[in-house]
Amino acid sequence: MKLILRNARIVSPADGLDIDADILIVNGVIKDIRKSLAAKKTIEEVDLKGKAVVPGLFDMHVHFREPGQTHKESIDTGSEAAANGGFTGVLCMPNTSPPIDNPVLLRDLLSKGSSGIVDVEYSVCASRNRGGEELSPILSLAAAGARALTDDGSPVQDPGLLRRVFEYGAQTGLPVIQHCEDLKLSNNGVMNEGFVSTVTGLRGIPSVSETSVIARDIEICSYVNGSHYHIQHMSCAGSVSLLKYAKDRGLSVTGEACPHHFILTDSGCIDYDTNFKMNPPLRTREDVSAIIEGLADGTIDVICTDHAPHTEHEKSQGFVDAPFGIIGLETAFGLAYTYLVKEGILSLSQVIEKMSVNPRKILNLGRISIRPGEKANLSILDLNAKWTVKKKNFRSRSKNTPFDGYRLTGKPFMVINNNKLYHTKL
């Protein structure tokens, strides 16, 4: 690779950069950054006027369904969907079939995703088979390359077991990531408990099923020195308040939110459209406002997708029987830019912090620096592009999205990583 990126707006929060310059990349390494680099006939050039070059976006909450359900998504199709959405790295969840709870399986999966443009990292099960009864071999999993501990899709319900997970997390430096849901309180619900669930006759999931687990987990985390607790896909106002309370106490606690939880409400379920069925569920307008406020004031650290592919057949079974979840990799940046930056809620730099810098920091991954001599791990974003979401253009193997037809501003244009280049095809 020999490439000059011309007229780029370089936005790198970790480097304190927001400048216009050219970037010379040779063999995957940034060789020079300056105004008006000299042209050479042997070097390809790309004009990036109106586009931003940022540290490669990282989604720390995806499901690639491998092993066991590759008819929905695989490492290959998920990685292409990630690149098509402007991401250069992802963290896969371990609720596969079989679950990722042993180092042999983890090493095999890491080897499969090691040669692409997208860095594919893995969280591993906190408990064996995600059963919540005995610990996974956490020390061996950490040595094999695990990045986080979680039973995602299920909470670690047993507080005694969770304490041990925190202790091993502190020992290995792995964050404990929790899907926060009290299964007794959620009681097999399928949407938010409230006015819409009453009107539709669908069983509701109360917000206390989420907040009660967060409150308990924060206290256990506070008891275990050196542990780090990360709250997944926060959906309600009470969760934001609890996270803020934990941070005010100086605890090592972080949280994430997904675009669907800062844009959509449970009113989308009124027509029984299963593309609006997810867990945690879409909540009320007041909850959406609280999530947005938490993003704006820095309480919520990360924007992720919870990319959850399902087949059209599965999602067509009816609201009660259809699985939870939507895909999100290929719409994430456009949604964040349209609903947060264009609305004046966050700056572009703040969005990049939440979609690139903070995820890597929480997972103890190396920081990306846009400087001469550094590896080129870059997302190029067309900030002026106005486009309509068309799920037929997605590279994901599944198409389950509630955002089909949305008109957005801000579109991924290109990604560069591992001495490879990918032009998006949205």
QUILINFEN-V688062 format. One record per residue. N is the residue number from 1. RES is the residue in one small letter. PHI is phi in whole degrees, -180 to 180 (999 if undefined). NEAR is the number of other C-alpha atoms within 12 Angstrom. D_LAST is the distance of its C-alpha to the last C-alpha in Angstrom with 2 decimals. Layout:
# QUILINFEN-V688062
{{N	RES	PHI	NEAR	D_LAST} {N	RES	PHI	NEAR	D_LAST}}
This chain:
# QUILINFEN-V688062
{{1	m	999	22	24.03} {2	k	-132	27	25.40} {3	l	-149	31	23.08} {4	i	-113	36	23.67} {5	l	-93	40	21.12} {6	r	-92	33	22.57} {7	n	57	27	22.93} {8	a	-85	36	21.08} {9	r	-91	33	21.76} {10	i	-93	40	22.73} {11	v	-120	36	22.77} {12	s	-136	36	24.55} {13	p	-56	28	26.61} {14	a	-68	26	28.63} {15	d	-95	19	29.70} {16	g	67	17	30.30} {17	l	-105	24	28.10} {18	d	-152	23	26.41} {19	i	-133	24	27.12} {20	d	-104	24	25.87} {21	a	-165	29	26.48} {22	d	-97	35	25.53} {23	i	-128	44	24.88} {24	l	-101	38	26.27} {25	i	-121	37	25.03} {26	v	-129	27	27.19} {27	n	52	22	26.84} {28	g	81	27	24.54} {29	v	-121	29	26.98} {30	i	-73	32	26.99} {31	k	-98	25	30.01} {32	d	-159	27	30.24} {33	i	-137	31	28.94} {34	r	-168	23	30.59} {35	k	-69	20	30.49} {36	s	54	18	30.32} {37	l	-62	22	30.46} {38	a	-65	18	32.36} {39	a	-80	19	30.42} {40	k	-134	12	31.17} {41	k	-63	10	30.55} {42	t	-85	12	29.83} {43	i	-115	20	26.96} {44	e	-68	18	23.39} {45	e	-126	23	22.17} {46	v	-129	24	18.88} {47	d	-84	24	19.30} {48	l	-112	27	17.66} {49	k	-58	23	19.38} {50	g	84	21	17.88} {51	k	-120	32	16.01} {52	a	-111	42	17.44} {53	v	-105	46	18.29} {54	v	-132	49	19.13} {55	p	-57	47	20.55} {56	g	-46	49	18.02} {57	l	-66	50	16.78} {58	f	-134	51	18.59} {59	d	-103	51	18.23} {60	m	-92	51	21.79} {61	h	-154	47	21.39} {62	v	-135	45	19.41} {63	h	-124	50	20.62} {64	f	-98	45	19.78} {65	r	64	35	22.60} {66	e	-114	36	24.29} {67	p	-89	26	27.15} {68	g	104	19	28.00} {69	q	-139	23	24.95} {70	t	-73	23	22.52} {71	h	-70	23	21.88} {72	k	-94	33	19.70} {73	e	-169	34	18.17} {74	s	-131	33	19.56} {75	i	-60	40	19.63} {76	d	-67	29	17.60} {77	t	-71	28	14.80} {78	g	-66	45	14.92} {79	s	-66	45	14.86} {80	e	-68	38	11.75} {81	a	-61	46	10.02} {82	a	-63	56	11.76} {83	a	-61	49	10.80} {84	n	-66	41	7.03} {85	g	-92	50	8.16} {86	g	92	51	10.46} {87	f	-97	52	13.52} {88	t	-112	46	16.28} {89	g	-158	49	18.59} {90	v	-144	45	19.20} {91	l	-115	45	22.41} {92	c	-85	48	22.79} {93	m	-86	46	25.24} {94	p	-94	44	28.28} {95	n	-85	37	28.53} {96	t	-100	34	27.89} {97	s	-133	19	30.44} {98	p	-79	20	32.63} {99	p	-66	37	31.96} {100	i	-85	43	31.70} {101	d	-129	39	35.29} {102	n	-142	32	36.80} {103	p	-67	26	36.38} {104	v	-65	21	36.32} {105	l	-63	27	33.17} {106	l	-61	37	31.57} {107	r	-62	25	32.42} {108	d	-63	19	31.03} {109	l	-66	35	27.63} {110	l	-63	30	27.56} {111	s	-69	19	28.41} {112	k	-69	22	25.58} {113	g	-102	29	22.92} {114	s	-87	20	24.83} {115	s	-112	18	23.43} {116	g	-94	29	19.65} {117	i	-76	37	17.56} {118	v	-101	42	17.34} {119	d	-78	40	20.79} {120	v	-103	43	21.50} {121	e	-104	40	24.48} {122	y	-133	49	26.47} {123	s	-89	43	28.55} {124	v	-129	52	31.52} {125	c	-65	49	33.71} {126	a	-74	53	36.34} {127	s	-123	37	38.58} {128	r	-58	28	39.20} {129	n	58	27	37.02} {130	r	56	33	35.84} {131	g	-85	24	39.15} {132	g	75	26	40.34} {133	e	-115	22	43.77} {134	e	-142	23	43.98} {135	l	-67	34	42.16} {136	s	-71	34	39.83} {137	p	-76	29	41.15} {138	i	-63	40	39.45} {139	l	-63	28	41.24} {140	s	-69	21	40.27} {141	l	-67	35	36.64} {142	a	-64	32	36.57} {143	a	-65	21	38.13} {144	a	-81	28	35.54} {145	g	118	34	32.65} {146	a	-63	44	31.80} {147	r	-112	41	30.16} {148	a	-164	49	31.08} {149	l	-115	53	33.22} {150	t	-165	49	32.08} {151	d	-106	41	32.64} {152	d	-39	44	29.30} {153	g	95	36	29.17} {154	s	-137	32	32.90} {155	p	-83	41	34.94} {156	v	-81	40	37.85} {157	q	-78	34	40.44} {158	d	-74	24	43.62} {159	p	-65	23	44.45} {160	g	-66	19	46.74} {161	l	-65	26	44.10} {162	l	-62	39	41.58} {163	r	-58	30	44.20} {164	r	-66	30	44.43} {165	v	-61	46	40.66} {166	f	-60	42	40.83} {167	e	-65	31	43.78} {168	y	-70	33	42.05} {169	g	-62	39	38.94} {170	a	-65	28	41.25} {171	q	-68	21	42.90} {172	t	-96	29	39.75} {173	g	80	30	37.70} {174	l	-94	38	35.01} {175	p	-69	43	33.73} {176	v	-98	51	34.35} {177	i	-109	46	31.27} {178	q	-124	45	32.18} {179	h	-81	39	30.70} {180	c	-93	43	33.19} {181	e	-157	40	34.61} {182	d	-83	32	38.24} {183	l	-65	26	38.12} {184	k	-68	17	41.46} {185	l	-75	21	40.30} {186	s	-72	29	36.96} {187	n	52	18	39.08} {188	n	60	23	36.38} {189	g	-69	32	34.73} {190	v	-125	37	31.34} {191	m	-157	47	30.38} {192	n	-61	44	31.79} {193	e	-78	33	35.52} {194	g	172	28	36.29} {195	f	-59	23	36.61} {196	v	-67	26	33.63} {197	s	-64	30	34.75} {198	t	-66	18	38.21} {199	v	-66	19	37.05} {200	t	-82	24	34.95} {201	g	79	21	37.53} {202	l	-88	27	35.07} {203	r	-68	25	36.50} {204	g	-95	33	35.45} {205	i	-109	37	34.65} {206	p	-74	34	36.55} {207	s	-63	35	35.27} {208	v	-66	29	38.43} {209	s	-65	35	37.18} {210	e	-88	40	34.72} {211	t	-69	33	36.96} {212	s	-65	26	40.03} {213	v	-71	36	38.40} {214	i	-60	44	37.04} {215	a	-61	30	40.53} {216	r	-63	32	42.19} {217	d	-64	44	39.82} {218	i	-60	40	40.27} {219	e	-67	28	44.02} {220	i	-68	31	43.85} {221	c	-59	39	41.62} {222	s	-63	25	44.14} {223	y	-83	21	46.89} {224	v	-103	25	45.39} {225	n	-61	20	45.62} {226	g	85	23	42.69} {227	s	-89	36	40.20} {228	h	-129	43	36.73} {229	y	-117	47	35.20} {230	h	-123	43	31.54} {231	i	-92	49	30.70} {232	q	-82	48	27.53} {233	h	23	44	25.30} {234	m	-65	52	27.90} {235	s	-127	52	27.99} {236	c	-140	45	31.18} {237	a	-60	32	33.38} {238	g	-62	29	36.09} {239	s	-66	41	33.89} {240	v	-63	42	33.04} {241	s	-62	26	36.79} {242	l	-68	34	37.69} {243	l	-64	41	35.31} {244	k	-63	32	36.72} {245	y	-61	22	40.21} {246	a	-65	31	39.61} {247	k	-68	24	38.36} {248	d	-63	14	41.36} {249	r	-83	15	43.54} {250	g	83	15	42.08} {251	l	-80	26	40.65} {252	s	-86	32	37.88} {253	v	-134	39	35.40} {254	t	-133	45	31.70} {255	g	-150	46	29.12} {256	e	-131	44	25.45} {257	a	-137	47	23.54} {258	c	-105	49	20.22} {259	p	-53	43	18.07} {260	h	-65	45	19.33} {261	h	-87	47	22.83} {262	f	-109	42	22.58} {263	i	-125	34	20.88} {264	l	-95	31	22.07} {265	t	-126	33	25.68} {266	d	-67	44	27.65} {267	s	-63	27	27.90} {268	g	-65	29	24.68} {269	c	-86	37	26.94} {270	i	-61	25	29.34} {271	d	-98	19	27.91} {272	y	62	27	27.79} {273	d	-78	26	24.01} {274	t	-72	36	23.54} {275	n	-72	42	20.00} {276	f	-104	40	22.10} {277	k	-98	46	24.37} {278	m	-150	44	24.14} {279	n	-135	45	26.78} {280	p	-66	48	27.80} {281	p	-78	46	27.31} {282	l	-63	48	25.97} {283	r	-108	43	29.03} {284	t	-95	32	30.47} {285	r	-60	24	29.62} {286	e	-65	22	32.26} {287	d	-67	31	30.59} {288	v	-58	32	27.21} {289	s	-62	26	29.20} {290	a	-68	31	30.89} {291	i	-62	45	27.71} {292	i	-61	39	26.47} {293	e	-63	26	29.93} {294	g	-65	37	29.90} {295	l	-68	40	26.69} {296	a	-67	29	28.21} {297	d	-92	18	31.59} {298	g	88	27	30.41} {299	t	-62	32	31.76} {300	i	-90	43	28.42} {301	d	-88	42	27.32} {302	v	-134	44	23.88} {303	i	-106	50	20.57} {304	c	-133	50	19.13} {305	t	-118	46	17.25} {306	d	54	42	19.73} {307	h	-54	45	16.88} {308	a	-129	42	18.98} {309	p	-73	41	17.74} {310	h	-140	36	19.98} {311	t	-75	29	20.23} {312	e	-61	21	20.25} {313	h	-62	18	23.99} {314	e	-63	24	24.69} {315	k	-77	31	23.00} {316	s	-96	20	24.87} {317	q	-80	19	28.28} {318	g	105	22	29.10} {319	f	-63	29	28.82} {320	v	-70	27	31.76} {321	d	-91	18	30.94} {322	a	-67	27	27.15} {323	p	-72	29	26.05} {324	f	-72	36	24.90} {325	g	120	38	21.41} {326	i	-138	46	17.69} {327	i	-84	45	14.57} {328	g	-156	48	13.10} {329	l	-61	55	11.52} {330	e	-89	50	7.84} {331	t	-115	52	9.28} {332	a	-60	48	12.32} {333	f	-67	47	12.10} {334	g	-59	39	10.86} {335	l	-68	41	13.64} {336	a	-65	45	16.12} {337	y	-69	37	15.76} {338	t	-69	33	16.02} {339	y	-95	34	18.82} {340	l	-117	34	20.67} {341	v	-76	26	20.43} {342	k	-65	20	20.24} {343	e	-88	16	22.98} {344	g	77	17	25.13} {345	i	-83	25	25.46} {346	l	-130	26	24.25} {347	s	-82	24	23.82} {348	l	-59	37	20.85} {349	s	-60	31	23.33} {350	q	-68	33	24.19} {351	v	-64	42	20.63} {352	i	-65	46	20.38} {353	e	-56	38	23.75} {354	k	-81	45	22.63} {355	m	-112	47	19.36} {356	s	-143	44	20.84} {357	v	-70	36	24.58} {358	n	-66	37	26.10} {359	p	-57	42	24.53} {360	r	-66	34	25.78} {361	k	-65	26	29.08} {362	i	-62	37	29.67} {363	l	-91	38	29.02} {364	n	59	22	31.21} {365	l	-90	28	28.60} {366	g	-64	22	29.11} {367	r	-75	28	28.11} {368	i	-88	37	25.61} {369	s	-122	28	27.28} {370	i	-96	37	25.92} {371	r	-143	31	29.23} {372	p	-56	20	30.76} {373	g	93	19	31.69} {374	e	-93	26	29.01} {375	k	-60	28	26.33} {376	a	-84	42	22.94} {377	n	-122	41	20.74} {378	l	-134	48	18.19} {379	s	-112	48	14.88} {380	i	-110	47	13.87} {381	l	-121	41	12.46} {382	d	-88	34	12.02} {383	l	-76	30	14.42} {384	n	-97	21	14.76} {385	a	-67	23	11.32} {386	k	-108	19	11.52} {387	w	-147	23	8.68} {388	t	-110	23	8.99} {389	v	-65	30	7.74} {390	k	-129	22	7.58} {391	k	-63	27	8.70} {392	k	-65	18	9.00} {393	n	-88	22	5.48} {394	f	-67	31	6.63} {395	r	-92	31	8.68} {396	s	-62	43	11.41} {397	r	-71	35	14.36} {398	s	-112	38	14.88} {399	k	-128	35	13.27} {400	n	-77	40	15.81} {401	t	-138	40	14.43} {402	p	-86	31	16.33} {403	f	-100	29	13.50} {404	d	-59	25	12.01} {405	g	92	15	12.49} {406	y	-67	20	12.89} {407	r	-98	20	12.62} {408	l	-125	31	11.86} {409	t	-119	28	12.77} {410	g	97	36	11.66} {411	k	-142	39	8.32} {412	p	-62	46	8.31} {413	f	-114	37	8.88} {414	m	-162	37	10.94} {415	v	-128	44	13.29} {416	i	-131	44	16.86} {417	n	-167	36	19.27} {418	n	54	28	22.14} {419	n	61	25	22.37} {420	k	-130	29	18.94} {421	l	-133	32	15.85} {422	y	-134	30	12.17} {423	h	-90	26	9.55} {424	t	-70	28	6.03} {425	k	-131	26	3.80} {426	l	-79	32	0.00}}
